[in-house]
Amino acid sequence: MPDRTNRAARICPDCDGFPSVAITLGGRDRAGHLRTITAYCPACHGTGTAPTWLVTTGRSAVGRLGVTSSGREAGR
């Protein structure tokens, strides 16, 4: 029986598979609910997966896409 090898997981190297987070805006609305927004990973656009070539090279896709660490587009 041949030994099977599993394919490498295509987890995004930038977000480690956690593509979205809830961020509080501070304070509550009139009904008492906490106000939040959802932020998505800029590299995988909220899917949690990445192309195989990106996972195998181990590079960050955020710098490649032209987005700096401050969230602004490069060159602006």
Buried (B, 14 or more C-beta within 10 A) or exposed (E): EEEEEEEEEBBBBBBEBEBEEEEEEEEEEEEEEEEEEEEBBBBBEBBBBBEEEBBEEEEBBBEEEEBEEEEEEEEE
